[in-house]
């Protein structure tokens, strides 16, 4: 069965001052290396006067596509620490870029590692983290007399209502976690005493709150 994946759901920005250097951290959801590098390029374009724009990303669901850069900082003091934060938080399809404006005080190798690690970690602590899980899409069709029954069932179970179509019958398009679809549909049919039709559609990853 496909694995659930933790990821940053929407872009997030945070900032801190360490020994007069200004650090600005950015994180975002990305689904390929091209998207990650485009995000980093966008950050660079916003901070053309920055001393360094260091980054790391894991741009797939398996953790095989990992890249990082110290961008001129001493080797191993920026990119790898950021990457380690991503790994420790078990995040995938996520990019983190940390911009540094040098404030005149050298931090040393250990200080740089702590600075970049803490900036990445604090940013991700504030970000909207979601779990991507494989979902199955269903169209649930009922007579108009069954609307309340279906709505009550959907509101009390984990699923995402995608659309509602009012035609000769009422059709609810939903997404339900693949791991739960069997019990979900069986429970729906029982709840509606068989007065419901279901049609299974596509499978895809969808975000859920932790």
N, C-alpha and C positions, 0 to 999 in steps of 0.2 A: 504493500500500500504506500502511496506517496506520502512523504514526510510533511509535517507541519513546519512552517518556516517563520521565525521571528524577524521582523524588519521594521525600519522606520517608515511610518505611513505617510508623513508629509514633512516638507522641509522645516528645519529648526535652526535657530541662530542663538548663540550665547557669547558672552564676552567677559574677560577678567583681566586685571592688571597684575603682573608678577614682576617685582623688582624693576618697575617703571616700563617694562615692555608690555605692549598691548597685544593680547591674544584674542582673536575672534574665531570661534568654531562654528562650522556649518555641517549639517547632516541632511541626508535625503535618501529617498528610495530610488534605486536604479535596478534595471533588469538586464544590463549587459555592459561590457567594457566601454562601448561607444557612449552610452548614456552617462556613465561615471566620468569619463574624460570631458564630456561636454559640460557637465556640472562644474568640474574643476576649472575649466576654461572660463566659465561665467564668473566664478569667484575671482579668478585672476584679473578679469577685466574690470571688476569693481574695486580692486585694490592694486592698481598699477604701481603705487609707491611703496608697497609693503616690502619688508626685508626678505621674508620667506612665505611661501604658501605650501605647507607640507600636507600630505594626505595619505589615506589608505582606503581601500575598498575591497569588499567581497561582493562580487557582482553576479553571483548565481545562487541557486537554491541548495547546492551541494557543498559549497565552500572550496571548490577547485580553482575558481578564478579570483586570485588575490593579487593585488598590486599595492605598492607604497612608494613614497618618495620623501627624502629628507630635504630636498630643494635647497641645498647649500648649507644646511646645518651639519655638524659633525656626524659622520656615518653612524647610523643606529640610534640616534638620539630623538628622532621625530616620527618618521614613517612607521617603523616597527612598533614603537610604543602605542601609536594610534591603532595599528592593526591588532595588537594584543588586546586592546580594550574591546574591539569588535568581537574578537574570538571569545573573550571572557564573558561577554554579555550574550553570546550565542546569537549574534545578529548576522543575517544574510541579506543579499540584495540591498546593501547599504554602503554609502560613501560618507566619509568624514574628511573635511578639509579644515586645517587650522592655520589661520593667517597670523603672522607675527610682525609687529612694528617694533624694531629694536629700540630700547629706551636708554641705552648707554651703559647698562650693567651686565657683564657677562655672567651667565648662570652656571657654566661648567657642564660637563657631560651629564652628571647625575641630576643637576638642576633642570637641564633641558628635558631629560626623560620624564621627570616628575611633572614638569610644566605641560608638556604635550599630552601626557597620559591623563592628567587631571582635567585639562580643557576638554578632551574628547569624552571622558567619562561624565563630566558634569553636563555637557551638552546632551548626551544620550539619556541621562537621567531625566532631563526635562522634555525630551522628545515624545511624540505620540507613537508608542510602540504597538504594533498589531501582530497578530498571528495569521499568516496565510494558510488556509486549509483547503484541500480539494473539495469542491462542492458539486452537487448535481442539481441541475435546474429542472423544475417541474412546473407544469401548468395544471392547476387544480380547478376543475369545472363543476359548478353546482347550479341548481335552480335558484331563483331569487329567494325562495323561502329558506335556503341554506346559508345565506350570507353570514348571519350572526354566528352560526355554529362554526363556520370556517374561521371567521375573524377571531373568535374566542380561542380556538385551538392554536392558531398562528401566534397570537399574543402571549401564549403560555408556553411556547416551545422555541428553541433556538433555531431561527431561520431568518432570511432576509426577504422581505416583500419587495419585488422588483417592479411590478405593475399590476393594475386591476383593470380588466376590460369588461364593460357592460354591454353585452349583446343579447342574443336569445337566451343565453345562460351567462352567468358571471364567471369569468376566468381570472384566477389569481396566479400570476407568475412568481415563483419563489425560488430561492437557492437554499439548499440544506446541506450540512456537512455530509460528505459521502459516507463517513464512518457511522453516521446515525440515520441514514436515509431509510433503511429497512424498518427500523422501529418507528420512525417518524410517520411513514406512509401507512403502516399497519395501524398505528394509533389513530391516525386521521380517519381511516375507513371505519374503524370501530366507533370513534366519536360521532361520526356522521351516520352511523347505522347503515353503511353501504350506499348511502345516497350521495355519492361523489365520484367523479371520474378524475383519474390522474394520468398524465402523459409525461414521460421522462425526456429531458432534453440533453444539452451538452454538459460536459464536465469542465471545470476550470478552477483556478485558485481564486479565493475571495478572502478579504481581510475581516478578522473578528477581533474584538477587544479581548485583552487577556483577562 
